[in-house]
Amino acid sequence: MQSANVGDSEALGAELGIKGHAASGFRWTASYAFVVTTDHTSLDTGPITTNPVDYAHAVSQHVVTLGFGYTHEAWEADVMGRWQSSYIDYQPTGVGEYLQPVAIANYLILNARIGYRVTDNLLLSVVAQQFNAASLVQTAGPPVERRMIGMVTIRF
């Protein structure tokens, strides 16, 4: 095997976000992220394909996040949504070290949380992650399953 410097990739992006809250207990957040990746490589310029990785399409170009929450006395509740545009991921073929491209469709994740503040330093909460889908393909690996998580937060 022989290695060589065959070029580089560049990524340019930005994220714009806003958030706020009201004295009544409502809070909100919103953000949008955008990224563009450009390849500058000498791979695959001949008649034989040597590298299946297309770095320019291996990252989501668009991500939108929205969240809302409310606090009333000791109770807290939040809901958050995250949408991500499609991209190409890669998985091993099982034969040598070759990679196979896998199209990952755009997807939406919805999470929710409810919490009860027992004291100023103790918060009990339950989080439902990805409650909108029992199973969701987010990478070329196994699908991500829906989760429920109980949490105890102690501040000292």
KEPA-112097 format. One record per residue: residue number from 0; residue in three letters; y, x, z of N, C-alpha, C, CB in turn. Coordinates in nm, 3 decimals. Last residue first. Glycine has a CB too. Layout:
REM residues N
(NUM,'ALA',(Y,X,Z),(Y,X,Z),(Y,X,Z),(Y,X,Z)) ...
This chain:
REM residues 156
(155,'PHE',(2.165,-2.505,4.364),(2.199,-2.445,4.494),(2.293,-2.328,4.474),(2.073,-2.399,4.568)) (154,'ARG',(2.003,-2.784,4.231),(2.116,-2.690,4.220),(2.147,-2.636,4.358),(2.244,-2.759,4.158)) (153,'ILE',(1.715,-2.887,4.076),(1.776,-2.856,4.206),(1.886,-2.755,4.183),(1.670,-2.801,4.308)) (152,'THR',(1.552,-3.129,3.899),(1.656,-3.027,3.890),(1.720,-3.011,4.027),(1.764,-3.064,3.784)) (151,'VAL',(1.255,-3.218,3.768),(1.324,-3.213,3.896),(1.424,-3.098,3.885),(1.223,-3.192,4.019)) (150,'MET',(1.120,-3.423,3.508),(1.192,-3.304,3.555),(1.251,-3.326,3.693),(1.301,-3.267,3.456)) (149,'GLY',(0.869,-3.510,3.278),(0.935,-3.538,3.404),(0.999,-3.411,3.456),(0.836,-3.597,3.507)) (148,'ILE',(0.845,-3.590,2.941),(0.856,-3.481,3.038),(0.930,-3.532,3.161),(0.929,-3.359,2.975)) (147,'MET',(0.660,-3.676,2.665),(0.731,-3.732,2.782),(0.729,-3.622,2.888),(0.664,-3.868,2.837)) (146,'ARG',(0.652,-3.632,2.311),(0.633,-3.583,2.447),(0.716,-3.662,2.548),(0.670,-3.435,2.455)) (145,'ARG',(0.484,-3.635,1.996),(0.578,-3.698,2.088),(0.548,-3.650,2.230),(0.568,-3.854,2.079)) (144,'GLU',(0.398,-3.326,1.830),(0.364,-3.455,1.890),(0.478,-3.506,1.978),(0.235,-3.443,1.972)) (143,'VAL',(0.431,-3.170,1.522),(0.480,-3.176,1.659),(0.455,-3.317,1.711),(0.633,-3.139,1.668)) (142,'PRO',(0.162,-3.046,1.318),(0.269,-3.142,1.346),(0.306,-3.140,1.494),(0.227,-3.283,1.305)) (141,'PRO',(0.106,-2.687,1.276),(0.061,-2.822,1.314),(0.179,-2.916,1.339),(-0.027,-2.814,1.439)) (140,'GLY',(0.323,-2.525,1.030),(0.220,-2.527,1.133),(0.177,-2.669,1.165),(0.269,-2.458,1.259)) (139,'ALA',(0.538,-2.549,0.873),(0.410,-2.542,0.804),(0.294,-2.540,0.903),(0.404,-2.418,0.714)) (138,'THR',(0.737,-2.790,1.061),(0.710,-2.656,1.006),(0.580,-2.663,0.928),(0.703,-2.548,1.120)) (137,'GLN',(0.746,-3.054,1.122),(0.872,-2.981,1.129),(0.861,-2.840,1.074),(0.922,-2.976,1.271)) (136,'VAL',(0.607,-3.360,1.108),(0.593,-3.228,1.045),(0.731,-3.163,1.043),(0.533,-3.240,0.900)) (135,'LEU',(0.523,-3.548,1.393),(0.626,-3.517,1.294),(0.605,-3.375,1.241),(0.766,-3.532,1.355)) (134,'SER',(0.404,-3.831,1.563),(0.372,-3.699,1.510),(0.470,-3.670,1.397),(0.223,-3.691,1.460)) (133,'ALA',(0.532,-4.058,1.650),(0.423,-4.004,1.732),(0.387,-3.862,1.690),(0.300,-4.094,1.721)) (132,'ALA',(0.880,-4.102,1.649),(0.760,-4.071,1.569),(0.655,-4.008,1.659),(0.795,-3.976,1.451)) (131,'ASN',(1.086,-4.153,1.826),(1.083,-4.230,1.702),(0.960,-4.204,1.616),(1.206,-4.200,1.621)) (130,'PHE',(1.086,-3.975,2.035),(1.028,-4.108,2.059),(1.021,-4.194,1.933),(1.108,-4.181,2.164)) (129,'GLN',(1.131,-3.700,2.080),(1.080,-3.747,1.951),(1.017,-3.886,1.965),(0.977,-3.647,1.893)) (128,'GLN',(1.088,-3.708,2.424),(1.124,-3.629,2.308),(1.054,-3.685,2.184),(1.087,-3.479,2.329)) (127,'ALA',(1.211,-3.847,2.699),(1.120,-3.882,2.589),(1.168,-3.805,2.468),(1.118,-4.040,2.562)) (126,'VAL',(1.236,-3.744,3.031),(1.283,-3.724,2.895),(1.173,-3.767,2.798),(1.322,-3.575,2.871)) (125,'VAL',(1.348,-3.827,3.352),(1.238,-3.837,3.257),(1.299,-3.827,3.117),(1.156,-3.972,3.275)) (124,'SER',(1.456,-3.681,3.667),(1.477,-3.740,3.534),(1.348,-3.741,3.453),(1.586,-3.663,3.458)) (123,'LEU',(1.641,-3.624,3.958),(1.509,-3.657,3.904),(1.532,-3.722,3.768),(1.426,-3.751,4.001)) (122,'LEU',(1.835,-3.385,4.119),(1.832,-3.483,4.010),(1.688,-3.500,3.964),(1.924,-3.440,3.892)) (121,'LEU',(2.017,-3.263,4.387),(1.883,-3.300,4.341),(1.889,-3.413,4.239),(1.797,-3.343,4.460)) (120,'ASN',(2.272,-3.222,4.488),(2.197,-3.106,4.442),(2.060,-3.138,4.384),(2.180,-3.012,4.555)) (119,'ASP',(2.371,-3.464,4.573),(2.456,-3.385,4.484),(2.379,-3.268,4.423),(2.578,-3.333,4.559)) (118,'THR',(2.066,-3.661,4.548),(2.177,-3.600,4.624),(2.264,-3.526,4.525),(2.124,-3.504,4.738)) (117,'VAL',(1.953,-3.802,4.333),(1.915,-3.833,4.472),(2.022,-3.783,4.567),(1.778,-3.770,4.507)) (116,'ARG',(2.030,-3.927,4.040),(2.079,-3.821,4.128),(2.054,-3.863,4.273),(2.230,-3.792,4.103)) (115,'TYR',(1.813,-3.993,3.782),(1.866,-4.049,3.907),(1.902,-3.932,3.998),(1.760,-4.145,3.977)) (114,'GLY',(1.804,-4.040,3.425),(1.798,-3.960,3.546),(1.858,-4.033,3.664),(1.869,-3.828,3.525)) (113,'ILE',(1.662,-4.040,3.107),(1.718,-4.120,3.215),(1.699,-4.040,3.343),(1.649,-4.263,3.225)) (112,'ARG',(1.687,-3.969,2.763),(1.671,-3.920,2.899),(1.731,-4.021,2.996),(1.737,-3.781,2.916)) (111,'ALA',(1.553,-3.926,2.431),(1.623,-4.006,2.532),(1.593,-3.949,2.670),(1.579,-4.156,2.524)) (110,'ASN',(1.570,-3.837,2.084),(1.533,-3.805,2.221),(1.612,-3.894,2.316),(1.558,-3.656,2.253)) (109,'LEU',(1.463,-3.835,1.754),(1.540,-3.909,1.855),(1.483,-3.877,1.993),(1.535,-4.063,1.827)) (108,'ILE',(1.485,-3.667,1.451),(1.427,-3.664,1.585),(1.520,-3.743,1.677),(1.407,-3.517,1.637)) (107,'LEU',(1.414,-3.684,1.110),(1.502,-3.728,1.219),(1.425,-3.725,1.349),(1.559,-3.871,1.192)) (106,'TYR',(1.392,-3.473,0.818),(1.337,-3.555,0.925),(1.443,-3.583,1.031),(1.216,-3.486,0.989)) (105,'ASN',(1.298,-3.371,0.485),(1.399,-3.392,0.589),(1.343,-3.487,0.695),(1.532,-3.449,0.528)) (104,'ALA',(0.980,-3.200,0.446),(1.077,-3.306,0.413),(1.183,-3.315,0.523),(1.006,-3.442,0.396)) (103,'ILE',(0.879,-2.897,0.348),(0.902,-2.972,0.471),(1.013,-3.073,0.440),(0.942,-2.877,0.592)) (102,'ALA',(0.642,-2.762,0.140),(0.767,-2.837,0.143),(0.774,-2.918,0.271),(0.780,-2.930,0.018)) (101,'VAL',(0.514,-2.444,0.157),(0.490,-2.581,0.204),(0.626,-2.650,0.211),(0.417,-2.583,0.344)) (100,'PRO',(0.370,-2.167,-0.016),(0.486,-2.248,0.020),(0.445,-2.390,0.058),(0.585,-2.252,-0.097)) (99,'GLN',(0.154,-1.929,0.122),(0.161,-2.048,0.037),(0.283,-2.129,0.078),(0.030,-2.133,0.049)) (98,'LEU',(0.094,-1.580,0.114),(0.160,-1.696,0.174),(0.167,-1.808,0.072),(0.301,-1.659,0.224)) (97,'TYR',(-0.164,-1.338,0.168),(-0.081,-1.418,0.081),(-0.024,-1.538,0.155),(-0.161,-1.464,-0.041)) (96,'GLU',(-0.333,-1.148,0.270),(-0.205,-1.169,0.339),(-0.111,-1.258,0.258),(-0.137,-1.035,0.366)) (95,'GLY',(-0.659,-1.275,0.234),(-0.569,-1.160,0.240),(-0.444,-1.194,0.318),(-0.532,-1.115,0.099)) (94,'VAL',(-0.664,-1.602,0.259),(-0.721,-1.501,0.170),(-0.623,-1.383,0.168),(-0.746,-1.557,0.024)) (93,'GLY',(-0.522,-1.776,0.404),(-0.654,-1.742,0.456),(-0.724,-1.638,0.372),(-0.740,-1.865,0.463)) (92,'THR',(-0.265,-1.828,0.339),(-0.367,-1.896,0.259),(-0.507,-1.873,0.314),(-0.361,-1.849,0.114)) (91,'PRO',(-0.010,-1.891,0.583),(-0.110,-1.803,0.523),(-0.215,-1.884,0.447),(-0.178,-1.717,0.632)) (90,'GLN',(0.288,-2.071,0.487),(0.170,-2.057,0.571),(0.071,-1.963,0.503),(0.105,-2.195,0.600)) (89,'TYR',(0.637,-2.149,0.494),(0.524,-2.075,0.437),(0.411,-2.065,0.538),(0.568,-1.934,0.393)) (88,'ASP',(0.881,-2.396,0.392),(0.822,-2.307,0.491),(0.700,-2.240,0.426),(0.782,-2.385,0.622)) (87,'ILE',(1.175,-2.517,0.257),(1.044,-2.465,0.223),(0.999,-2.370,0.334),(1.046,-2.392,0.084)) (86,'TYR',(1.341,-2.825,0.360),(1.338,-2.682,0.331),(1.195,-2.642,0.296),(1.390,-2.599,0.453)) (85,'SER',(1.564,-3.106,0.417),(1.437,-3.045,0.376),(1.453,-2.894,0.353),(1.384,-3.112,0.247)) (84,'SER',(1.786,-3.146,0.703),(1.749,-3.157,0.562),(1.622,-3.078,0.532),(1.864,-3.109,0.473)) (83,'GLN',(1.769,-3.323,1.006),(1.764,-3.193,0.940),(1.718,-3.211,0.797),(1.671,-3.095,1.016)) (82,'TRP',(1.919,-3.492,1.273),(1.865,-3.502,1.138),(1.876,-3.363,1.075),(1.941,-3.610,1.053)) (81,'ARG',(1.890,-3.600,1.596),(1.911,-3.479,1.517),(1.841,-3.498,1.382),(1.857,-3.351,1.591)) (80,'GLY',(2.022,-3.786,1.868),(1.953,-3.783,1.740),(1.989,-3.656,1.665),(1.988,-3.906,1.656)) (79,'MET',(1.995,-3.889,2.203),(2.042,-3.789,2.109),(1.957,-3.797,1.983),(2.036,-3.646,2.171)) (78,'VAL',(2.102,-4.054,2.495),(2.020,-4.061,2.373),(2.082,-3.963,2.274),(2.014,-4.208,2.313)) (77,'ASP',(2.097,-4.088,2.852),(2.144,-4.021,2.730),(2.048,-4.051,2.616),(2.157,-3.868,2.752)) (76,'ALA',(2.203,-4.180,3.176),(2.119,-4.210,3.060),(2.183,-4.145,2.937),(2.103,-4.365,3.040)) (75,'GLU',(2.199,-4.177,3.533),(2.245,-4.116,3.408),(2.149,-4.157,3.296),(2.254,-3.961,3.421)) (74,'TRP',(2.298,-4.300,3.855),(2.215,-4.308,3.735),(2.282,-4.242,3.616),(2.183,-4.454,3.703)) (73,'ALA',(2.468,-4.313,4.071),(2.363,-4.210,4.075),(2.280,-4.205,3.947),(2.273,-4.234,4.194)) (72,'GLU',(2.736,-4.433,3.891),(2.696,-4.397,4.026),(2.588,-4.289,4.021),(2.645,-4.521,4.103)) (71,'HIS',(2.657,-4.392,3.572),(2.707,-4.495,3.662),(2.648,-4.469,3.800),(2.671,-4.640,3.612)) (70,'THR',(2.701,-4.245,3.261),(2.672,-4.222,3.402),(2.737,-4.333,3.483),(2.723,-4.081,3.449)) (69,'TYR',(2.578,-4.209,2.934),(2.653,-4.291,3.028),(2.607,-4.256,3.170),(2.634,-4.444,2.999)) (68,'GLY',(2.594,-4.082,2.595),(2.543,-4.089,2.730),(2.633,-4.173,2.818),(2.528,-3.950,2.788)) (67,'PHE',(2.494,-3.974,2.272),(2.572,-4.064,2.355),(2.510,-4.068,2.494),(2.580,-4.208,2.293)) (66,'GLY',(2.504,-3.764,1.981),(2.454,-3.796,2.114),(2.551,-3.885,2.190),(2.428,-3.669,2.193)) (65,'LEU',(2.396,-3.621,1.677),(2.479,-3.721,1.744),(2.419,-3.750,1.880),(2.491,-3.852,1.659)) (64,'THR',(2.386,-3.377,1.426),(2.346,-3.414,1.562),(2.447,-3.513,1.618),(2.336,-3.289,1.652)) (63,'VAL',(2.262,-3.256,1.123),(2.358,-3.346,1.187),(2.303,-3.387,1.323),(2.386,-3.472,1.097)) (62,'VAL',(2.234,-2.995,0.898),(2.184,-3.046,1.026),(2.296,-3.131,1.087),(2.140,-2.928,1.123)) (61,'HIS',(2.147,-2.854,0.585),(2.229,-2.950,0.659),(2.159,-2.991,0.788),(2.259,-3.073,0.573)) (60,'GLN',(1.969,-2.668,0.483),(2.111,-2.651,0.454),(2.199,-2.740,0.541),(2.137,-2.681,0.308)) (59,'SER',(1.699,-2.504,0.635),(1.767,-2.632,0.611),(1.915,-2.605,0.584),(1.749,-2.728,0.733)) (58,'VAL',(1.552,-2.233,0.462),(1.633,-2.278,0.575),(1.694,-2.413,0.538),(1.745,-2.173,0.611)) (57,'ALA',(1.442,-2.140,0.232),(1.357,-2.140,0.351),(1.432,-2.180,0.478),(1.297,-2.002,0.370)) (56,'HIS',(1.574,-2.098,-0.002),(1.539,-2.237,0.029),(1.452,-2.249,0.154),(1.467,-2.301,-0.089)) (55,'ALA',(1.615,-1.827,-0.015),(1.731,-1.913,-0.036),(1.702,-2.059,-0.002),(1.777,-1.903,-0.180)) (54,'TYR',(1.366,-1.708,0.000),(1.450,-1.711,0.120),(1.567,-1.806,0.106),(1.500,-1.573,0.152)) (53,'ASP',(1.078,-1.767,-0.104),(1.209,-1.801,-0.160),(1.303,-1.818,-0.042),(1.204,-1.932,-0.250)) (52,'VAL',(0.789,-1.585,-0.132),(0.893,-1.631,-0.038),(1.026,-1.648,-0.110),(0.908,-1.532,0.079)) (51,'PRO',(0.592,-1.477,-0.288),(0.614,-1.621,-0.299),(0.731,-1.671,-0.214),(0.489,-1.693,-0.258)) (50,'ASN',(0.591,-1.195,-0.481),(0.639,-1.245,-0.352),(0.666,-1.394,-0.362),(0.767,-1.169,-0.308)) (49,'THR',(0.507,-1.139,-0.734),(0.455,-1.056,-0.625),(0.494,-1.109,-0.488),(0.505,-0.915,-0.640)) (48,'THR',(0.429,-1.252,-1.048),(0.489,-1.292,-0.921),(0.425,-1.211,-0.809),(0.473,-1.445,-0.896)) (47,'ILE',(0.490,-1.081,-1.347),(0.393,-1.108,-1.240),(0.466,-1.141,-1.111),(0.299,-0.986,-1.219)) (46,'PRO',(0.698,-1.022,-1.520),(0.604,-1.128,-1.560),(0.505,-1.164,-1.450),(0.528,-1.084,-1.684)) (45,'GLY',(0.981,-0.963,-1.297),(0.893,-0.932,-1.410),(0.800,-1.046,-1.439),(0.814,-0.806,-1.383)) (44,'THR',(1.106,-1.037,-1.071),(1.190,-1.033,-1.191),(1.109,-1.001,-1.316),(1.301,-0.929,-1.174)) (43,'ASP',(0.989,-1.043,-0.819),(0.963,-1.152,-0.913),(1.057,-1.153,-1.033),(0.974,-1.282,-0.841)) (42,'LEU',(1.241,-0.857,-0.647),(1.107,-0.915,-0.654),(1.102,-1.027,-0.757),(1.063,-0.967,-0.517)) (41,'SER',(1.487,-0.761,-0.605),(1.430,-0.725,-0.735),(1.288,-0.780,-0.749),(1.430,-0.573,-0.753)) (40,'THR',(1.728,-0.983,-0.454),(1.610,-0.898,-0.452),(1.564,-0.868,-0.593),(1.497,-0.964,-0.373)) (39,'HIS',(1.920,-1.152,-0.302),(1.956,-1.043,-0.393),(1.840,-0.944,-0.391),(2.094,-0.974,-0.351)) (38,'ASP',(1.962,-1.496,-0.224),(1.875,-1.379,-0.237),(1.933,-1.279,-0.336),(1.734,-1.422,-0.281)) (37,'THR',(2.152,-1.682,0.003),(2.145,-1.626,-0.132),(2.057,-1.502,-0.130),(2.287,-1.592,-0.186)) (36,'THR',(2.194,-1.979,0.180),(2.131,-1.848,0.177),(2.116,-1.805,0.031),(1.993,-1.850,0.249)) (35,'VAL',(2.416,-2.173,0.361),(2.371,-2.139,0.227),(2.315,-1.997,0.233),(2.488,-2.151,0.120)) (34,'VAL',(2.452,-2.434,0.598),(2.424,-2.293,0.570),(2.374,-2.280,0.426),(2.319,-2.236,0.670)) (33,'PHE',(2.611,-2.643,0.834),(2.582,-2.620,0.693),(2.557,-2.470,0.673),(2.700,-2.670,0.601)) (32,'ALA',(2.619,-2.895,1.082),(2.601,-2.754,1.047),(2.559,-2.745,0.900),(2.495,-2.686,1.140)) (31,'TYR',(2.797,-3.109,1.288),(2.741,-3.092,1.154),(2.734,-2.942,1.127),(2.827,-3.167,1.043)) (30,'SER',(2.798,-3.321,1.578),(2.815,-3.192,1.510),(2.748,-3.197,1.374),(2.756,-3.077,1.595)) (29,'ALA',(2.906,-3.492,1.867),(2.870,-3.500,1.726),(2.890,-3.362,1.665),(2.954,-3.608,1.650)) (28,'THR',(2.885,-3.673,2.174),(2.893,-3.546,2.103),(2.849,-3.569,1.958),(2.805,-3.437,2.173)) (27,'TRP',(3.002,-3.847,2.468),(2.949,-3.842,2.332),(2.966,-3.702,2.277),(3.021,-3.946,2.242)) (26,'ARG',(3.000,-4.065,2.753),(3.019,-3.934,2.693),(2.955,-3.936,2.555),(2.958,-3.820,2.783)) (25,'PHE',(3.121,-4.289,3.008),(3.066,-4.266,2.874),(3.095,-4.123,2.828),(3.124,-4.368,2.773)) (24,'GLY',(3.259,-4.318,3.245),(3.122,-4.268,3.250),(3.057,-4.245,3.116),(3.040,-4.362,3.327)) (23,'SER',(3.528,-4.378,3.251),(3.436,-4.489,3.276),(3.289,-4.445,3.282),(3.452,-4.594,3.168)) (22,'ALA',(3.660,-4.157,3.163),(3.653,-4.176,3.308),(3.556,-4.288,3.344),(3.793,-4.206,3.364)) (21,'ALA',(3.474,-4.013,2.891),(3.574,-4.107,2.944),(3.555,-4.120,3.094),(3.564,-4.245,2.875)) (20,'HIS',(3.441,-3.731,2.673),(3.394,-3.819,2.780),(3.510,-3.904,2.829),(3.333,-3.736,2.897)) (19,'GLY',(3.325,-3.545,2.382),(3.424,-3.602,2.472),(3.358,-3.686,2.579),(3.524,-3.685,2.395)) (18,'LYS',(3.312,-3.321,2.104),(3.251,-3.394,2.214),(3.362,-3.444,2.305),(3.151,-3.304,2.293)) (17,'ILE',(3.230,-3.186,1.785),(3.328,-3.245,1.876),(3.252,-3.316,1.987),(3.424,-3.344,1.801)) (16,'GLY',(3.174,-2.917,1.554),(3.130,-3.013,1.655),(3.246,-3.064,1.738),(3.025,-2.951,1.745)) (15,'LEU',(3.053,-2.747,1.284),(3.171,-2.815,1.336),(3.123,-2.920,1.433),(3.257,-2.877,1.222)) (14,'GLU',(2.934,-2.443,1.168),(2.904,-2.565,1.243),(3.035,-2.618,1.299),(2.800,-2.538,1.356)) (13,'ALA',(2.841,-2.260,0.875),(2.939,-2.300,0.975),(2.888,-2.424,1.046),(3.079,-2.326,0.911)) (12,'GLY',(2.730,-1.976,0.679),(2.726,-2.112,0.731),(2.835,-2.137,0.833),(2.592,-2.142,0.792)) (11,'LEU',(2.541,-1.771,0.480),(2.677,-1.807,0.516),(2.674,-1.952,0.562),(2.777,-1.787,0.396)) (10,'ALA',(2.325,-1.502,0.434),(2.340,-1.640,0.479),(2.485,-1.660,0.522),(2.242,-1.673,0.596)) (9,'GLU',(2.157,-1.300,0.199),(2.279,-1.327,0.275),(2.281,-1.474,0.313),(2.406,-1.289,0.195)) (8,'SER',(1.905,-1.053,0.157),(1.948,-1.194,0.151),(2.072,-1.207,0.236),(1.835,-1.291,0.200)) (7,'ASP',(1.816,-0.769,-0.051),(1.855,-0.835,0.073),(1.887,-0.981,0.048),(1.975,-0.765,0.137)) (6,'GLY',(1.588,-0.521,-0.181),(1.709,-0.601,-0.182),(1.739,-0.662,-0.048),(1.698,-0.709,-0.284)) (5,'VAL',(1.368,-0.366,-0.153),(1.377,-0.444,-0.276),(1.501,-0.534,-0.280),(1.254,-0.528,-0.293)) (4,'ASN',(1.249,-0.072,-0.047),(1.362,-0.160,-0.024),(1.387,-0.234,-0.154),(1.490,-0.080,0.024)) (3,'ALA',(0.894,-0.057,-0.017),(1.019,-0.018,-0.083),(1.127,-0.118,-0.044),(1.002,-0.012,-0.238)) (2,'SER',(0.560,0.063,0.039),(0.674,-0.021,0.072),(0.798,0.032,0.002),(0.696,-0.027,0.225)) (1,'GLN',(0.227,0.037,-0.061),(0.351,0.111,-0.069),(0.465,0.016,-0.037),(0.369,0.177,-0.208)) (0,'MET',(-0.119,0.085,0.000),(0.000,0.000,0.000),(0.124,0.089,0.000),(0.000,-0.096,0.123)) 
